[in-house]
Amino acid sequence: MSGFKDLSHDDQIARVTVLAERLSKNYFDEVSSIELINFEFNATFRVRSGPNQYALRLNINSLRTEKNIRAEIAFIDFLGRTTSVNVPRPVPAKSGEFIVTATMDTLDRPVNAVMYSWLQGSEIGDDPSVEHLFALGASMAQIHKAVANFELPEGATLPEFDDFFWRTQDFLFSIYSKLEEGQKRTLNQARQAIEAISRRFFDRELKIVIHADLHGWNLMWDAGAIAIFDFDDSGIGLPIQDLATALYYLDTDEQGFALLDGYRSVAPVPEYSEIEMEALLLQRRMLLLNYLYETSNREHQELLPKYLEETMKRASNFLIKIEK
């Protein structure tokens, strides 16, 4: 039998849709429609039951454990109760559990599913405005301040982002690497420099729970208000890591200034130098490169050649700067 990675994109969608239909019955007696709205790292469906609609997420590529997902749910619930940040609310299954697990014949591991309330509005996407980014910065700072009072419940854990790959499997330097020796050597030199800079941050900042994936496709905008979703990558890290991740996806200085101004309106921006931020931005890119070697998403796999080429350029330029 073919594995999930070997299936065509359409066949993958067909399989996850059948699974979503089966899993939704654990939440509602009657489901009027199920619509796939996102199939990238995970698969997300709009589920309609009666007059209401919900978001069902299937962890197709994510290797998050049930303990990780329990922590994610607790984190979101805490933010919804204690801050003005707009986040989805976890929806329990009929059993009272928030996580439902099922199997799919083409995957060699169980698939965990969670249901959330539906967020109104539209995704901000690839071209956020300064208004969007100011709101994101302010919301991010609110989260960073609030989590000082957050404790993970019993039976819930999150990965710590104090290693280069943020506790994900290494596909760049391990036996699974498909890089040429020269590519591996350059990227490994960059990694060592980034790790040294990261250690300095961890020596001077307190670790907190962070979202760790704040970009336009994980943000909704409705009537002038921002909402944050997709906490599947959340973990224990530093505020500067959250900021760097958000800055990575921006194209202009104006956008970056808006994000930082929004953050500054609520809390002081963590201190960093230009080369320190460049290191964190390159780390983000290398993490995404690592993901492209791991993912079963066919469309993402096709991005690899150009993404690798640009990553090599950025890594080489970074090494030149730190050697000066």
C-alpha positions as CSV (number, residue, x, y, z in Angstrom):
1,M,0.0,0.0,0.0
2,S,1.3,3.5,-0.9
3,G,2.1,5.8,1.9
4,F,0.5,9.2,2.3
5,K,3.5,11.1,0.9
6,D,3.3,9.0,-2.3
7,L,-0.3,9.9,-3.1
8,S,-1.2,12.7,-5.5
9,H,-2.3,16.0,-4.0
10,D,-5.9,15.2,-5.0
11,D,-5.8,11.8,-3.5
12,Q,-4.4,13.2,-0.3
13,I,-7.3,15.7,-0.1
14,A,-9.8,12.9,-0.7
15,R,-8.3,10.8,2.1
16,V,-8.3,13.6,4.7
17,T,-11.8,14.7,3.7
18,V,-13.2,11.2,4.4
19,L,-11.3,11.2,7.7
20,A,-12.8,14.7,8.6
21,E,-16.3,13.5,7.9
22,R,-15.7,10.5,10.2
23,L,-14.2,12.6,13.0
24,S,-16.8,15.3,12.9
25,K,-19.4,12.7,14.1
26,N,-17.5,12.7,17.4
27,Y,-18.5,16.3,18.0
28,F,-22.0,16.7,16.5
29,D,-25.0,14.4,15.8
30,E,-25.8,16.3,12.7
31,V,-23.3,17.9,10.3
32,S,-24.8,19.8,7.3
33,S,-21.5,20.3,5.4
34,I,-17.7,19.9,5.6
35,E,-15.5,22.1,3.5
36,L,-11.7,21.9,3.3
37,I,-10.3,25.4,3.7
38,N,-6.6,24.8,4.2
39,F,-4.3,21.9,3.4
40,E,-0.7,22.8,4.0
41,F,1.0,21.7,7.2
42,N,-2.2,20.3,8.6
43,A,-5.7,20.1,7.2
44,T,-8.4,22.5,8.4
45,F,-12.1,22.1,7.6
46,R,-15.1,24.4,8.0
47,V,-17.8,22.3,9.7
48,R,-21.4,23.4,9.8
49,S,-23.8,22.0,12.4
50,G,-27.2,23.6,12.7
51,P,-26.8,27.4,12.6
52,N,-23.2,27.3,13.7
53,Q,-19.9,26.7,12.0
54,Y,-16.6,25.5,13.4
55,A,-13.0,24.9,12.4
56,L,-11.8,21.2,12.6
57,R,-8.0,20.7,12.4
58,L,-6.4,17.4,11.6
59,N,-2.8,17.1,12.5
60,I,-1.6,15.5,9.3
61,N,2.0,16.6,9.2
62,S,2.3,17.8,12.8
63,L,3.9,15.3,15.2
64,R,2.5,17.1,18.2
65,T,1.6,14.7,21.0
66,E,-1.6,14.7,22.9
67,K,0.2,16.3,25.8
68,N,1.3,19.1,23.5
69,I,-2.2,19.6,22.2
70,R,-3.6,19.7,25.7
71,A,-1.1,22.5,26.4
72,E,-2.2,24.3,23.3
73,I,-5.8,24.2,24.3
74,A,-5.0,25.4,27.8
75,F,-3.0,28.2,26.4
76,I,-5.7,29.4,24.1
77,D,-8.4,29.0,26.8
78,F,-6.2,31.1,29.2
79,L,-5.8,33.9,26.6
80,G,-9.5,33.9,25.9
81,R,-10.4,34.3,29.6
82,T,-7.7,36.7,30.7
83,T,-6.9,39.0,27.8
84,S,-8.7,41.0,25.1
85,V,-6.8,39.1,22.4
86,N,-9.3,37.5,20.0
87,V,-8.7,33.8,19.8
88,P,-10.9,30.8,18.9
89,R,-12.5,28.8,21.7
90,P,-11.8,25.0,22.0
91,V,-14.9,22.9,21.4
92,P,-15.3,19.6,23.2
93,A,-16.4,16.4,21.6
94,K,-19.6,14.7,22.8
95,S,-17.4,12.6,25.1
96,G,-16.2,15.8,26.8
97,E,-12.7,15.4,25.5
98,F,-11.1,18.1,23.4
99,I,-8.9,15.8,21.4
100,V,-10.2,13.0,19.1
101,T,-7.8,10.5,17.6
102,A,-8.3,8.3,14.5
103,T,-6.3,6.3,12.1
104,M,-5.9,6.6,8.3
105,D,-4.7,3.6,6.3
106,T,-2.0,5.5,4.5
107,L,-0.4,7.0,7.6
108,D,1.7,5.0,10.0
109,R,0.6,7.0,13.0
110,P,-2.7,8.2,14.5
111,V,-4.1,11.5,13.5
112,N,-5.1,13.9,16.3
113,A,-8.0,16.3,15.7
114,V,-9.3,19.4,17.6
115,M,-12.4,21.5,17.0
116,Y,-12.4,25.3,17.5
117,S,-15.1,28.0,17.3
118,W,-15.2,29.8,14.0
119,L,-13.6,33.2,13.6
120,Q,-15.4,35.8,11.5
121,G,-13.6,37.9,8.9
122,S,-10.9,37.1,6.4
123,E,-7.3,36.0,6.6
124,I,-4.8,38.8,6.4
125,G,-2.5,36.8,4.1
126,D,0.8,37.7,2.5
127,D,0.4,41.5,2.4
128,P,-0.5,42.9,5.8
129,S,-1.1,46.6,6.1
130,V,0.5,48.8,8.7
131,E,-2.8,48.8,10.6
132,H,-2.9,45.0,10.6
133,L,0.7,44.9,11.9
134,F,0.3,47.5,14.6
135,A,-2.7,45.4,15.9
136,L,-0.6,42.2,15.7
137,G,2.3,43.8,17.6
138,A,0.0,45.0,20.3
139,S,-1.7,41.6,20.6
140,M,1.6,39.9,20.7
141,A,2.8,42.1,23.6
142,Q,-0.5,41.4,25.4
143,I,0.1,37.7,25.1
144,H,3.7,38.0,26.3
145,K,2.7,40.0,29.4
146,A,-0.3,37.7,30.2
147,V,1.6,34.4,30.1
148,A,3.7,35.4,33.1
149,N,0.7,34.2,35.0
150,F,0.0,31.0,32.9
151,E,0.9,27.6,34.2
152,L,0.6,24.4,32.1
153,P,-2.0,22.0,33.6
154,E,-1.1,18.5,34.7
155,G,-0.7,16.2,31.7
156,A,0.2,19.0,29.3
157,T,3.7,19.8,27.9
158,L,5.2,22.0,25.3
159,P,8.5,21.8,23.5
160,E,11.3,24.3,24.5
161,F,12.8,26.3,21.7
162,D,16.3,26.4,23.1
163,D,17.7,24.2,20.3
164,F,18.3,25.1,16.7
165,F,15.5,23.0,15.2
166,W,12.9,23.8,17.9
167,R,12.6,20.2,18.9
168,T,11.7,19.1,15.4
169,Q,13.6,16.3,13.5
170,D,16.8,17.4,11.7
171,F,16.7,16.8,8.0
172,L,19.6,19.2,7.2
173,F,22.6,17.7,9.0
174,S,21.5,14.2,10.1
175,I,21.7,10.9,8.1
176,Y,18.4,12.0,6.5
177,S,20.0,15.1,4.9
178,K,19.9,15.4,1.1
179,L,22.2,18.4,1.0
180,E,25.4,18.4,-0.9
181,E,28.5,18.5,1.2
182,G,29.3,22.1,0.4
183,Q,25.7,23.2,1.2
184,K,25.8,21.3,4.4
185,R,29.1,22.9,5.4
186,T,27.9,26.4,4.8
187,L,24.6,25.9,6.6
188,N,26.3,24.2,9.5
189,Q,28.6,27.2,9.9
190,A,25.6,29.5,9.9
191,R,23.9,27.2,12.4
192,Q,26.8,27.4,14.8
193,A,26.9,31.2,14.7
194,I,23.1,31.4,15.2
195,E,23.3,29.0,18.2
196,A,25.9,31.2,19.8
197,I,23.7,34.3,19.4
198,S,20.6,32.3,20.6
199,R,22.5,31.3,23.8
200,R,23.0,35.0,24.6
201,F,19.3,35.7,24.3
202,F,18.5,32.8,26.6
203,D,21.0,34.0,29.1
204,R,19.3,37.4,29.4
205,E,15.6,36.8,28.7
206,L,13.0,34.8,30.6
207,K,11.3,31.9,28.9
208,I,7.5,32.1,28.3
209,V,4.9,30.3,26.2
210,I,4.9,31.8,22.7
211,H,2.7,31.4,19.6
212,A,5.8,30.9,17.5
213,D,4.1,31.2,14.1
214,L,2.6,34.6,13.8
215,H,2.1,35.5,10.1
216,G,-0.7,36.7,7.9
217,W,-2.2,33.3,7.2
218,N,-2.7,32.7,11.0
219,L,-4.5,36.0,11.5
220,M,-8.0,37.1,10.8
221,W,-9.3,40.7,10.3
222,D,-12.9,41.6,11.0
223,A,-14.3,45.1,11.3
224,G,-11.0,46.7,12.3
225,A,-10.1,44.0,14.8
226,I,-7.4,41.2,14.6
227,A,-7.8,37.6,15.7
228,I,-5.0,35.1,16.2
229,F,-5.4,31.3,15.5
230,D,-3.4,28.2,14.7
231,F,-1.4,27.7,17.9
232,D,-0.2,24.3,16.8
233,D,3.5,25.5,16.8
234,S,3.3,27.1,20.3
235,G,6.1,26.3,22.7
236,I,8.3,27.6,25.5
237,G,10.6,30.2,24.1
238,L,11.5,33.9,24.2
239,P,9.5,37.0,23.2
240,I,12.3,37.9,20.7
241,Q,11.7,34.6,18.9
242,D,8.0,35.4,18.5
243,L,8.9,38.8,17.2
244,A,11.6,37.5,14.8
245,T,9.2,34.9,13.4
246,A,6.6,37.7,12.6
247,L,9.3,40.0,11.1
248,Y,10.5,37.2,8.9
249,Y,7.4,37.3,6.8
250,L,7.4,41.0,6.2
251,D,8.7,42.7,3.0
252,T,9.3,46.3,3.9
253,D,10.8,48.4,6.7
254,E,7.4,50.2,7.0
255,Q,5.7,46.9,7.9
256,G,8.4,46.0,10.4
257,F,8.2,49.5,12.1
258,A,4.4,49.1,12.4
259,L,4.8,45.7,14.1
260,L,7.3,47.0,16.5
261,D,5.3,50.2,17.2
262,G,2.3,48.1,18.0
263,Y,4.3,46.0,20.4
264,R,5.8,49.1,22.0
265,S,2.4,50.5,22.6
266,V,1.8,47.7,25.2
267,A,5.3,46.7,26.4
268,P,9.0,47.4,25.8
269,V,10.4,45.7,22.7
270,P,13.1,43.2,23.6
271,E,16.6,44.5,22.9
272,Y,18.6,43.1,19.9
273,S,21.3,44.2,17.5
274,E,21.0,44.1,13.7
275,I,23.2,41.0,13.4
276,E,21.3,39.3,16.2
277,M,18.0,39.8,14.4
278,E,19.5,38.7,11.1
279,A,20.6,35.5,12.8
280,L,17.1,34.8,14.1
281,L,15.6,35.5,10.7
282,L,18.0,33.1,9.0
283,Q,17.2,30.5,11.6
284,R,13.5,30.8,10.7
285,R,14.4,30.3,7.1
286,M,16.5,27.2,7.8
287,L,13.6,25.8,10.0
288,L,11.3,26.2,7.0
289,L,13.9,24.6,4.7
290,N,14.0,21.7,7.1
291,Y,10.2,21.4,7.0
292,L,10.3,21.3,3.2
293,Y,12.5,18.2,3.3
294,E,10.1,16.6,5.9
295,T,6.6,17.5,4.6
296,S,4.2,15.2,2.8
297,N,2.6,18.2,1.1
298,R,3.3,17.9,-2.6
299,E,2.8,21.6,-3.4
300,H,5.3,22.6,-0.7
301,Q,7.8,19.9,-1.8
302,E,7.9,21.6,-5.2
303,L,9.2,24.9,-3.6
304,L,12.4,23.2,-2.5
305,P,14.9,24.0,-5.3
306,K,14.4,27.7,-5.3
307,Y,14.0,27.9,-1.6
308,L,17.3,26.1,-1.0
309,E,19.1,28.3,-3.5
310,E,17.9,31.5,-1.8
311,T,18.7,30.1,1.6
312,M,22.3,29.3,0.5
313,K,22.7,33.0,-0.6
314,R,21.4,34.3,2.7
315,A,23.5,32.0,4.8
316,S,26.7,32.9,2.8
317,N,25.9,36.7,3.2
318,F,25.3,36.2,6.9
319,L,28.7,34.4,7.4
320,I,30.5,37.2,5.5
321,K,28.9,39.8,7.9
322,I,29.9,38.0,11.1
323,E,33.4,37.5,9.9
324,K,34.0,41.2,9.4
